[in-house]
Amino acid sequence: MSAAASWYHCSVKPVSRSAGRSVVAAAAYRLGERLQDERYAATHDYTRRRGVESTFTIVPIDAPEWSKNAERLWNAAEQAETRINSTLAREVELALPAFLSPEERRSITEKYAGALVERYNVAVSVAIHEPGRGGDQRNYHAHILFTTREMTPDGLGKKTRILDDRKTGPQEVTKLRELAANLINEALADANSDIRVDHRSFKERGIEQEATTHLGPAASEMERRGEQTERGDMNRAAEQTNAMIAERNTLGAGIVQEQERITSPPNTADDSRERGADIAAHYKRSIKHPHSRKRWQDAALSLARNAFNLARTFAQKISRSWRGREQAKEYKRSKDERGIDL
């Protein structure tokens, strides 16, 4: 039986100019490179950044040679958009299995990037990051940045609107999340791991649990410095809620099991004596610590209700048991009288 991974996440989000972002700066940070930003006449240098495990860019087979260069590609993407609220690129943040090799993690992202190129005819830059110092050491993840315009033999062409549409956009995101999960599960199966990931939400899977939020680079760095962030607070609240849900479910299962035990007829004389001894022990403990008349009244009322429910359940079970026996006797009697196999 496979186990569900708790570390998995896959999100799709835009890189937007209206949020004050430059796609050249975003690419430089993720790739850990030094890129010249032509639109803003700035240099974004992240060559000293640690933790970049692997980077690469994939483009359509008929794309111009210059599109394979990250600096030229993302400057072209920046300059192709003229509006102040333009979506400059889209990014997939994808968690990767920590126990796979760097080559296996790269293979997953290469297949995923290739699928994006084939599906949307876009250019894709990928950066695989290692866990940050002092953070969750399982946090291997990929930043997959892809253009919002098709990459043609002549350069960037028309917009890919399918992800912008209110009807088709959510469906496409679901397909991208499912694709990522399938590729990761294939790699996990090849590694003989029984762990699997699921792109569906907890609600869709019928799991009563609060989802946590991916922190992202800025919030992660602040949390490592001991500074609490809004996303960190949300995750801590979700973890506390999930712990309470788990405790409640454990208690609920225990109560059901105990109810089944005490309402079932004793199997042996020893079982009967043991149950009687348990009841007597509970009674003795209770009378040693009388706190108030009201408490005893409430306890007596609760005891009466429990006794009534216990007696009714016990009577129902005995009744069902006797009906079953009578039906079996009647069946045997009918069989004997007719002298045939029924």
C-alpha positions as CSV (number, residue, x, y, z in Angstrom):
1,M,0.0,0.0,0.0
2,S,1.4,3.4,-1.0
3,A,1.9,6.3,1.5
4,A,0.8,9.8,0.6
5,A,3.6,12.4,0.7
6,S,3.2,15.4,3.1
7,W,5.9,17.5,1.5
8,Y,4.3,17.8,-2.0
9,H,3.1,21.0,-3.5
10,C,2.7,22.4,-7.0
11,S,1.5,25.9,-7.7
12,V,1.1,28.0,-10.9
13,K,1.2,31.8,-10.6
14,P,1.9,34.8,-12.8
15,V,4.9,37.1,-12.8
16,S,3.1,40.5,-13.2
17,R,4.4,44.0,-13.9
18,S,1.6,45.4,-11.9
19,A,3.1,43.9,-8.8
20,G,6.3,45.9,-9.5
21,R,8.2,42.8,-10.8
22,S,10.8,42.4,-13.5
23,V,10.9,39.0,-15.2
24,V,14.6,39.5,-15.9
25,A,15.2,40.0,-12.1
26,A,13.0,36.9,-11.4
27,A,14.9,34.8,-13.8
28,A,18.3,36.0,-12.4
29,Y,17.3,35.2,-8.9
30,R,16.0,31.7,-9.7
31,L,18.8,30.7,-12.0
32,G,21.5,32.2,-9.7
33,E,23.0,34.2,-12.7
34,R,24.0,37.7,-13.5
35,L,21.5,39.2,-16.0
36,Q,21.5,42.7,-17.5
37,D,17.9,44.2,-17.4
38,E,17.6,46.3,-20.6
39,R,14.2,47.8,-19.7
40,Y,15.3,49.1,-16.3
41,A,19.0,49.6,-17.1
42,A,19.9,47.4,-14.1
43,T,22.1,44.5,-13.4
44,H,20.7,41.6,-11.3
45,D,23.6,39.6,-10.0
46,Y,22.8,36.4,-8.0
47,T,26.0,34.5,-8.9
48,R,26.9,34.3,-5.3
49,R,23.7,32.6,-4.4
50,R,24.0,29.2,-2.8
51,G,21.7,26.2,-3.2
52,V,21.1,26.2,-7.0
53,E,21.4,22.5,-7.9
54,S,20.7,22.7,-11.6
55,T,19.5,25.1,-14.3
56,F,18.6,24.8,-18.0
57,T,16.4,26.4,-20.7
58,I,14.2,24.5,-23.2
59,V,12.7,26.0,-26.3
60,P,10.7,24.7,-29.3
61,I,12.8,22.9,-31.9
62,D,12.3,25.7,-34.5
63,A,13.0,28.5,-32.1
64,P,15.9,30.9,-32.9
65,E,19.3,30.1,-31.3
66,W,19.3,33.3,-29.2
67,S,16.2,32.1,-27.2
68,K,18.4,29.5,-25.5
69,N,20.3,32.3,-23.7
70,A,18.4,33.2,-20.5
71,E,19.4,36.9,-20.6
72,R,18.3,37.4,-24.2
73,L,15.1,35.3,-23.7
74,W,13.8,37.1,-20.6
75,N,14.7,40.6,-21.9
76,A,12.7,39.8,-25.0
77,A,9.8,38.6,-22.8
78,E,10.0,41.9,-20.8
79,Q,10.1,44.1,-23.9
80,A,7.3,42.3,-25.7
81,E,4.8,43.6,-23.1
82,T,3.9,47.3,-23.1
83,R,1.0,47.5,-20.6
84,I,1.7,48.5,-17.0
85,N,-0.4,45.4,-15.8
86,S,1.1,42.9,-18.3
87,T,1.7,39.3,-17.2
88,L,5.4,38.9,-18.1
89,A,5.7,35.1,-17.5
90,R,4.2,32.3,-15.5
91,E,5.9,30.2,-12.9
92,V,5.4,26.7,-11.6
93,E,6.8,26.0,-8.1
94,L,7.2,22.3,-7.8
95,A,8.3,20.3,-4.7
96,L,10.7,17.4,-5.6
97,P,11.6,14.2,-3.7
98,A,14.6,14.8,-1.4
99,F,15.6,11.1,-1.5
100,L,16.0,11.0,-5.3
101,S,19.4,11.8,-6.9
102,P,20.1,15.2,-8.5
103,E,19.9,13.4,-11.9
104,E,16.5,12.0,-11.1
105,R,15.2,15.3,-10.0
106,R,16.5,17.0,-13.1
107,S,14.9,14.3,-15.3
108,I,11.5,15.0,-13.7
109,T,11.8,18.7,-14.5
110,E,13.1,18.2,-18.0
111,K,10.1,16.0,-18.8
112,Y,7.8,18.6,-17.3
113,A,9.4,21.6,-19.1
114,G,9.3,19.6,-22.4
115,A,5.6,19.0,-21.9
116,L,5.1,22.8,-21.4
117,V,6.9,23.5,-24.6
118,E,4.9,20.9,-26.5
119,R,1.6,22.0,-25.0
120,Y,1.9,25.8,-25.3
121,N,4.9,26.2,-27.8
122,V,6.6,28.5,-25.2
123,A,10.2,28.9,-23.9
124,V,11.0,27.5,-20.4
125,S,13.8,28.2,-17.9
126,V,14.2,25.8,-15.0
127,A,16.1,26.2,-11.7
128,I,16.2,23.4,-9.1
129,H,17.0,24.6,-5.6
130,E,18.3,22.8,-2.6
131,P,16.9,23.2,0.9
132,G,18.0,26.4,2.6
133,R,20.3,26.4,5.6
134,G,18.4,25.9,8.8
135,G,15.2,25.1,6.9
136,D,13.3,21.9,6.1
137,Q,16.0,19.6,4.6
138,R,13.3,17.9,2.4
139,N,12.7,21.2,0.6
140,Y,14.1,20.4,-2.8
141,H,12.0,22.3,-5.3
142,A,12.0,23.6,-8.9
143,H,11.1,27.1,-10.2
144,I,9.8,26.6,-13.8
145,L,9.5,29.9,-15.6
146,F,7.8,30.0,-19.0
147,T,6.8,32.7,-21.4
148,T,3.3,33.9,-21.9
149,R,3.9,34.2,-25.7
150,E,4.5,31.4,-28.2
151,M,8.1,31.1,-29.3
152,T,8.2,31.1,-33.1
153,P,11.1,30.9,-35.6
154,D,11.0,34.7,-35.7
155,G,10.9,35.1,-31.9
156,L,8.1,35.7,-29.4
157,G,4.6,35.7,-31.1
158,K,1.0,35.7,-29.9
159,K,-0.1,35.3,-26.3
160,T,-1.2,31.9,-25.0
161,R,-4.6,32.9,-23.7
162,I,-5.8,29.5,-22.5
163,L,-4.3,30.1,-19.0
164,D,-5.8,33.6,-18.8
165,D,-9.4,32.5,-19.6
166,R,-11.7,32.3,-16.5
167,K,-13.2,29.1,-17.8
168,T,-10.2,27.3,-19.3
169,G,-7.6,28.7,-16.9
170,P,-8.5,26.7,-13.8
171,Q,-8.9,23.5,-15.8
172,E,-5.4,24.0,-17.3
173,V,-3.9,24.6,-13.9
174,T,-5.4,21.3,-12.7
175,K,-3.9,19.5,-15.7
176,L,-0.5,21.0,-15.0
177,R,-0.7,19.9,-11.4
178,E,-1.8,16.4,-12.4
179,L,1.0,16.2,-15.0
180,A,3.6,17.1,-12.3
181,A,2.2,14.5,-9.9
182,N,2.3,11.8,-12.6
183,L,5.9,12.5,-13.5
184,I,7.0,12.4,-9.8
185,N,5.1,9.2,-9.2
186,E,6.7,7.6,-12.2
187,A,10.1,8.5,-10.7
188,L,9.2,7.3,-7.3
189,A,8.0,3.9,-8.7
190,D,11.3,3.6,-10.7
191,A,13.1,4.2,-7.4
192,N,11.1,1.4,-5.8
193,S,9.5,3.8,-3.3
194,D,6.1,3.2,-1.9
195,I,5.5,7.0,-1.5
196,R,3.1,8.7,-3.9
197,V,2.0,12.3,-4.4
198,D,-1.6,13.5,-5.2
199,H,-2.4,16.7,-7.0
200,R,-5.9,16.9,-5.6
201,S,-6.8,19.0,-2.6
202,F,-7.5,17.5,0.8
203,K,-11.2,18.3,0.3
204,E,-11.3,16.5,-3.0
205,R,-9.7,13.4,-1.4
206,G,-12.1,13.5,1.5
207,I,-9.4,14.3,4.0
208,E,-10.3,16.5,6.9
209,Q,-7.2,18.6,7.1
210,E,-6.0,22.2,6.7
211,A,-3.6,22.7,3.8
212,T,-0.3,24.6,4.5
213,T,1.0,27.3,2.3
214,H,4.4,27.3,0.5
215,L,6.4,30.0,2.1
216,G,8.4,31.2,-0.9
217,P,12.0,32.6,-0.8
218,A,11.3,35.9,1.0
219,A,9.1,34.4,3.8
220,S,11.5,31.4,4.2
221,E,14.5,33.7,4.7
222,M,12.6,35.8,7.3
223,E,11.5,32.7,9.2
224,R,15.1,31.5,9.3
225,R,16.1,34.8,10.9
226,G,13.4,34.2,13.5
227,E,11.0,36.8,12.1
228,Q,7.4,35.6,11.9
229,T,5.6,36.1,8.6
230,E,1.9,36.1,7.6
231,R,2.4,32.8,5.7
232,G,4.4,31.3,8.5
233,D,1.6,32.2,10.9
234,M,-1.0,30.6,8.6
235,N,1.1,27.4,8.5
236,R,1.5,27.3,12.2
237,A,-2.3,27.8,12.7
238,A,-2.9,25.0,10.1
239,E,-0.5,22.7,11.9
240,Q,-2.2,23.3,15.2
241,T,-5.6,22.7,13.7
242,N,-4.4,19.5,12.1
243,A,-3.0,18.3,15.4
244,M,-6.3,18.9,17.1
245,I,-8.2,17.1,14.3
246,A,-5.8,14.1,14.6
247,E,-6.3,14.0,18.4
248,R,-10.1,14.2,18.0
249,N,-10.1,11.4,15.4
250,T,-7.9,9.2,17.7
251,L,-10.3,9.9,20.7
252,G,-13.3,9.3,18.5
253,A,-12.0,5.9,17.3
254,G,-11.2,5.0,20.9
255,I,-14.7,5.9,22.1
256,V,-16.3,3.8,19.3
257,Q,-14.1,0.9,20.1
258,E,-14.9,1.1,23.8
259,Q,-18.6,1.5,23.1
260,E,-18.5,-1.7,21.0
261,R,-16.7,-3.5,23.7
262,I,-19.0,-2.7,26.6
263,T,-22.2,-3.2,24.6
264,S,-21.2,-6.7,23.4
265,P,-22.2,-9.7,25.5
266,P,-19.4,-11.1,27.6
267,N,-17.6,-14.0,25.8
268,T,-16.6,-15.8,29.0
269,A,-17.2,-15.8,32.8
270,D,-13.8,-14.2,33.3
271,D,-14.7,-11.4,30.8
272,S,-17.9,-10.8,32.8
273,R,-16.1,-10.6,36.1
274,E,-13.4,-8.2,34.6
275,R,-16.1,-5.8,33.4
276,G,-17.8,-5.9,36.8
277,A,-14.5,-5.1,38.5
278,D,-13.8,-2.2,36.1
279,I,-17.2,-0.7,36.9
280,A,-16.7,-1.0,40.6
281,A,-13.2,0.5,40.4
282,H,-14.6,3.6,38.5
283,Y,-17.3,3.9,41.1
284,K,-14.8,3.8,44.0
285,R,-12.5,6.4,42.4
286,S,-15.4,8.7,41.8
287,I,-16.8,8.7,45.4
288,K,-13.3,9.6,46.8
289,H,-13.4,13.0,45.3
290,P,-16.9,14.5,45.7
291,H,-16.7,18.2,44.7
292,S,-20.3,19.4,44.7
293,R,-23.9,18.4,44.9
294,K,-24.4,19.7,41.3
295,R,-21.7,17.6,40.0
296,W,-23.1,14.4,41.6
297,Q,-26.6,15.3,40.2
298,D,-25.1,15.7,36.7
299,A,-23.2,12.5,37.1
300,A,-26.3,10.6,38.2
301,L,-28.3,11.9,35.3
302,S,-25.5,11.0,32.9
303,L,-25.2,7.6,34.4
304,A,-29.0,7.0,34.1
305,R,-28.8,8.0,30.4
306,N,-25.8,5.8,29.7
307,A,-27.5,2.9,31.5
308,F,-30.6,3.3,29.4
309,N,-28.7,3.5,26.2
310,L,-26.6,0.5,27.2
311,A,-29.6,-1.6,28.1
312,R,-31.4,-0.7,24.9
313,T,-28.3,-1.5,22.8
314,F,-27.8,-4.8,24.7
315,A,-31.4,-5.8,24.2
316,Q,-31.3,-5.0,20.5
317,K,-28.2,-7.2,20.1
318,I,-29.8,-10.1,22.0
319,S,-32.9,-9.8,20.0
320,R,-31.1,-9.9,16.7
321,S,-29.1,-12.9,18.0
322,W,-32.2,-14.9,19.0
323,R,-34.0,-14.0,15.7
324,G,-31.0,-15.4,13.8
325,R,-31.1,-18.6,15.8
326,E,-34.8,-19.0,15.3
327,Q,-34.4,-18.5,11.6
328,A,-31.6,-21.0,11.4
329,K,-33.8,-23.6,13.3
330,E,-36.8,-22.9,11.0
331,Y,-34.5,-23.4,8.0
332,K,-33.2,-26.7,9.3
333,R,-36.7,-27.9,10.2
334,S,-38.0,-27.1,6.7
335,K,-35.1,-28.8,5.1
336,D,-35.7,-32.0,7.2
337,E,-39.4,-32.1,6.5
338,R,-38.9,-31.8,2.7
339,G,-35.9,-34.1,2.7
340,I,-34.1,-32.1,0.0
341,D,-31.0,-29.8,-0.2
342,L,-32.1,-26.2,-0.2
